[in-house]
Amino acid sequence: MQDVIKKAFLAGVGALSLTKERAQRVVKELVEQGQIREQEGKKVLADMLQKVEAARKDVQKTVGTQVSATYQKMNLATQAQLNKMERRIKELERQLNKQAAPKKKAKR
């Protein structure tokens, strides 16, 4: 599930980077054709790239929020929760081993 979401997110980021390349190419063509001046082209490109970056951040935030909500709905343990349980299990194992050690010596 997480892999699918990650792939979808990366595809979206890839689409945004293609948009950047396409924007650069379109502005360059407009400048070469004399339809806009180079300074105007630079400003238009900068504005477009700023909007693309803002959109990328919005997508990233939205995806992160949706993934978190999905995990909560699925009632899956977080990595922090798993780490806490692992530490607790190790502590319990240590306590059991400590209690079992004197019993083995007493049987001899």
C-alpha positions in Angstrom: 0.0 0.0 0.0 2.7 2.5 1.0 4.7 1.6 -2.1 1.7 2.4 -4.4 1.2 5.8 -2.6 4.9 6.6 -2.9 4.9 5.7 -6.6 1.9 7.9 -7.2 3.5 10.8 -5.3 6.7 10.5 -7.3 4.8 10.4 -10.5 3.1 13.7 -9.5 6.5 15.2 -8.7 7.8 14.0 -12.0 4.9 15.6 -13.8 5.6 18.9 -12.0 9.3 18.7 -13.1 8.1 18.1 -16.7 5.9 21.1 -16.4 9.1 23.1 -15.5 11.0 21.8 -18.5 8.0 22.5 -20.7 7.6 26.0 -19.4 11.2 26.8 -20.0 10.9 25.5 -23.6 7.7 27.5 -24.3 9.2 30.7 -22.9 12.4 30.2 -24.9 10.4 29.6 -28.1 8.3 32.8 -27.5 11.5 34.8 -27.0 13.0 33.3 -30.2 9.9 34.1 -32.1 10.0 37.7 -30.9 6.6 37.4 -29.3 8.0 38.5 -25.9 11.2 40.1 -24.8 13.8 38.2 -23.0 13.2 40.1 -19.7 9.5 39.4 -19.9 10.2 35.7 -20.6 12.5 35.5 -17.5 9.8 37.1 -15.4 7.0 34.8 -16.8 9.2 31.8 -16.3 10.1 32.8 -12.7 6.4 33.3 -11.9 5.5 30.0 -13.5 8.2 28.1 -11.6 7.2 29.8 -8.3 3.6 28.5 -8.9 4.9 25.0 -9.8 6.9 24.9 -6.6 3.9 26.1 -4.6 1.8 23.4 -6.2 4.4 20.8 -5.5 4.4 21.7 -1.8 0.6 21.6 -1.7 0.6 18.2 -3.3 3.2 16.9 -0.9 1.3 18.3 2.1 -2.0 16.8 0.8 -0.5 13.4 0.1 1.1 13.4 3.5 -2.2 14.2 5.2 -4.1 11.6 3.2 -1.5 8.9 3.9 -1.6 9.7 7.6 -5.4 9.6 7.6 -5.4 6.3 5.7 -3.0 4.7 8.1 -5.1 5.9 11.0 -8.3 4.4 9.4 -6.5 1.1 8.8 -5.4 1.1 12.4 -1.8 0.4 11.6 1.0 0.8 14.1 3.4 3.7 13.4 7.2 3.1 13.3 7.5 4.8 16.7 4.9 2.5 18.2 6.6 -0.6 16.7 10.0 0.7 18.1 8.4 1.1 21.5 6.9 -2.4 21.5 10.3 -3.8 20.4 12.0 -2.1 23.3 9.3 -3.4 25.7 9.7 -7.0 24.4 13.4 -6.8 24.8 13.0 -5.5 28.3 10.5 -8.3 29.2 12.9 -10.9 27.6 15.7 -9.5 29.7 13.6 -9.8 32.9 12.5 -13.4 32.0 16.1 -14.4 31.4 17.2 -12.8 34.6 14.5 -14.7 36.6 15.2 -18.0 34.8 19.0 -17.9 35.4 18.9 -18.5 39.2 16.4 -21.4 38.7 18.9 -23.2 36.4 21.6 -22.9 39.0 19.4 -24.1 41.8 18.5 -27.4 40.0 22.2 -28.5 39.9 
